[in-house]
Amino acid sequence: MRRTIRGLLGLIAVVAYTACSDSSGPNPAVTGSYALITINGSGLPVIIYQDAFVVFRINAGNVTLNSNNTFSKSGTYQETLTGGQPTTVSETCTGTYAVNGNSVTFSEATSSTANCGGVYNGTWDGSNTLTVAFDATVQAVFRK
């Protein structure tokens, strides 16, 4: 009987540990604030779009992952119309994230006041770097 109780306690401990390390919950080491350092391999500021009418430049960015699976992402960009003065805009978007191993999935809340909304994926290096693919053409690297 004593052996059965010890076996059950061991099983409960394993199940409890597994439940607490749910892959959808944040790894405590992944939480924190990350500064944007490159976009598509280029350091900031970086032009990410340009045509005959407009130049779009990213100046700075940051993403903060909270322990309750929420995040906020902020950025400053500059838009210059041909022949015009640059206009600088700062935006902040929020949402939730899920971690599965080193993969991070971001679900951004839609906003009527900012260019927010959408789902995108990232990879955490297990230490201090987060690489996020905002779409097929924009890959950003953030570092703690």
C-alpha positions in Angstrom: 0.0 0.0 0.0 2.8 2.4 0.9 4.5 1.7 -2.4 1.3 2.4 -4.3 0.9 5.8 -2.5 4.5 6.8 -3.3 3.9 5.8 -6.9 0.7 7.9 -7.1 2.5 10.8 -5.5 5.3 10.5 -8.1 2.8 10.3 -10.9 0.9 13.4 -9.5 4.2 15.3 -9.3 5.0 14.4 -13.0 1.5 15.4 -14.1 1.6 18.6 -12.1 5.0 19.5 -13.5 3.8 18.8 -17.1 0.7 20.9 -16.6 2.8 23.8 -15.2 5.1 23.7 -18.2 2.3 23.9 -20.8 3.7 24.7 -24.2 1.1 27.5 -24.7 2.3 29.3 -21.6 5.2 31.6 -21.5 8.7 30.4 -20.6 9.7 32.8 -17.9 13.0 33.4 -19.7 11.3 34.6 -22.9 9.4 37.4 -21.1 11.0 40.8 -21.1 11.6 43.8 -23.3 13.4 43.4 -26.7 14.7 46.3 -28.8 14.5 46.2 -32.6 18.0 45.9 -34.0 17.7 44.8 -37.6 15.1 44.5 -40.4 16.0 42.1 -43.2 19.6 42.1 -42.0 20.0 45.9 -42.1 20.5 48.0 -39.0 18.2 50.9 -38.0 17.1 53.2 -39.4 16.2 51.2 -42.5 14.1 52.0 -45.6 11.6 49.1 -46.0 9.6 50.6 -48.9 10.4 53.1 -51.6 8.8 54.0 -54.9 8.5 57.2 -57.0 6.0 58.7 -54.5 7.0 57.7 -51.0 9.9 56.5 -48.8 9.0 54.5 -45.7 11.7 54.2 -43.0 11.7 52.4 -39.7 13.6 54.3 -37.1 13.1 52.3 -33.9 11.0 49.5 -32.4 10.4 47.5 -29.2 8.4 44.4 -28.2 7.6 43.5 -24.6 6.4 40.0 -23.7 4.6 39.8 -20.4 4.2 36.8 -18.1 0.4 36.7 -18.7 0.9 35.9 -22.4 0.2 39.5 -23.5 2.6 41.7 -25.4 3.0 45.2 -26.6 4.9 46.3 -29.7 5.8 49.9 -30.4 7.6 51.5 -33.3 8.6 54.8 -34.8 8.6 55.2 -38.5 9.0 58.1 -41.0 7.0 58.6 -44.2 8.3 61.0 -46.8 6.2 61.9 -49.8 8.2 63.0 -52.9 9.1 66.6 -52.6 7.6 66.8 -49.1 8.8 66.9 -45.5 9.2 63.7 -43.5 6.3 62.8 -41.2 7.3 60.8 -38.1 4.7 58.5 -36.6 4.8 56.4 -33.4 2.4 53.5 -32.9 1.8 50.9 -30.2 0.0 47.6 -30.8 -1.0 45.0 -28.2 -2.1 41.4 -28.3 -1.4 37.9 -27.0 1.3 35.4 -27.7 1.8 31.6 -27.3 5.1 29.8 -26.9 5.7 26.2 -28.2 9.3 25.3 -27.7 11.2 28.1 -29.3 8.4 29.1 -31.6 6.3 32.2 -30.6 3.0 33.0 -32.3 1.7 36.6 -31.9 -2.0 37.5 -32.3 -2.3 41.3 -32.5 -5.5 43.0 -31.6 -7.1 45.2 -34.3 -7.0 48.9 -33.7 -8.9 51.7 -35.4 -6.2 54.2 -34.5 -3.0 52.3 -35.5 -1.9 49.8 -38.1 -2.5 46.9 -35.8 -4.0 43.4 -36.3 -2.9 40.1 -37.7 -1.1 36.9 -36.7 2.7 36.4 -37.2 5.3 34.0 -36.0 8.7 34.3 -34.4 11.6 32.2 -33.1 13.2 32.7 -29.7 16.9 31.7 -29.5 16.5 30.5 -25.9 18.5 33.4 -24.6 18.1 37.0 -25.6 17.1 37.2 -29.3 13.7 37.1 -30.9 13.3 36.9 -34.7 9.9 37.8 -36.0 8.5 37.3 -39.6 5.9 40.0 -39.9 5.2 38.8 -43.4 7.0 37.0 -46.2 9.2 40.1 -47.0 9.9 41.5 -43.5 12.0 39.7 -40.9 12.9 41.7 -37.8 15.4 40.8 -35.1 14.8 42.0 -31.5 17.3 41.7 -28.7 17.0 42.0 -24.9 
